[in-house]
Structure formats: C-alpha cells, structure tokens
Amino acid sequence: MDIGLDPAFDASMSFVQATLHNINAGAESPIVEVEFVRSRDLLTVGMAFTAPAHVLHVMAHGGAYGDAGPTFESSDQRTSYSLDRLADDVVRLGRGIRTSTVFADGCRTATAPWQRALEHVLQGPITYIGTTSNIGWHEATVFGAMFYGVLYRNKGKGTDPAEAAMSAAQKAAAAYTDLLGRNCPYKATTLEPSQWALENVRPTGD
C-alpha cells in the first residue's frame, strides 16, 4: 500500500512488485499475489489495512506522531492516516488488522509509540517490521528484495506465516549488514493484541 505518493515511493513499490512477480516465474499457479493500493481516500486506505493478506506492506512517511498518534503521511502532507483513526475504523467495522505480518516501510516506525498503537488494532499476533532510523529509496529496495527473496525461498510451504516472516526479516537484516557494512535500519518483532483490542476487535473468522 502506497501512502507516500511521490516518485521515490513509486520506484520502491514498483521494485517490490517486480520482485514478487518474479517469484512466480515457472510456477503452475501463483505462489504470491500482489494487491496494490495507492489512494488519497481515507476510507479506501482503512479498508486496505483490514483486508486479509499474509503481508501488509505500507510505504509512507512514518516519523510523525502527535495528538493523533503515529501517522502515515504522503510526501506533500495532503494525505495522512493515523493509527488512532485506524482504531476508530476498527471499532466501526468490527475487525482489525488480519495479516500475519505488517511491514511499516517508513522512517522510525519501530519505536515504542508505533508498536503500542499497532497493538490496539490487531486481531491476533503478528510479525511487525519497522525501522529504527530515517530511510530512503535505496534502503527500502535493498531490504525489501532480501526479505521477500528469503520469505518465498521455500515457496511459502511448511512454516507458520508469521514465523516465516520473522525468520526472513532477521536473515535479510543480517545480509543487509554484511553486504553494505552498516547496521540494518529494519527491525522485526512480535506484537500481540492489547487488552483494548481483545475487547473491541472481533476474533478472526467472525
């Protein structure tokens, strides 16, 4: 999902989609399918956040959080979608994030406020991938290619999706550090639904 809405995000998202489509080469049926959402309509954005998927990959500016909580923003700041708003949508729709993995591909999304806000909108445990510093197009494409390459190395078989994503993120981070000679800004952790989420979000399948 592209909320960044500028040429750099276009390039990074196109690169990720190309990587995923290449994984299907030679397969009798698709191993992975990509649903791409780019929109300024906040209702559309909210629906995309709560749609079923294995990986919810969000590309946006992510460093800002104030009264509205951690917020995904476009480059021109005309579009913003806060996790507080997502929590409101969760209550209204009765469902939260249903993916096994959330990949928040923006600046400084691995901080405690982001993680706490995400825990309020979960239907179940997830692998969460965020960043510990500012990133750009190069960091995003390098890590993204490594992550998805490892994730689908075994064609997605035989492993719990969240566990597979955690392993892939850790291996991609190690490879990033080895190849580029600097610490990887991407960090993976496991998040559990908060007590608020347990009380306000319907269980998966309802």
Protein Blocks (a to p, Z undefined) as FASTA:
>chain_A
ZZkopaklmmmmmmmmmmmmmmmgopabdfbdcdddddfbfklmmmmmmpccfbdcdddd
fkbccfkopadddfklmaccdfklmmmmmmmnopacfbfbdcddbehilbmklmmmmmmm
cfbdcdddddfbdcdfklmmmmmmmmmmmmmmnnopaiafklmmmmmmmmmmmmmmmmno
pacfbdcddddddfklmmmpccehZZ
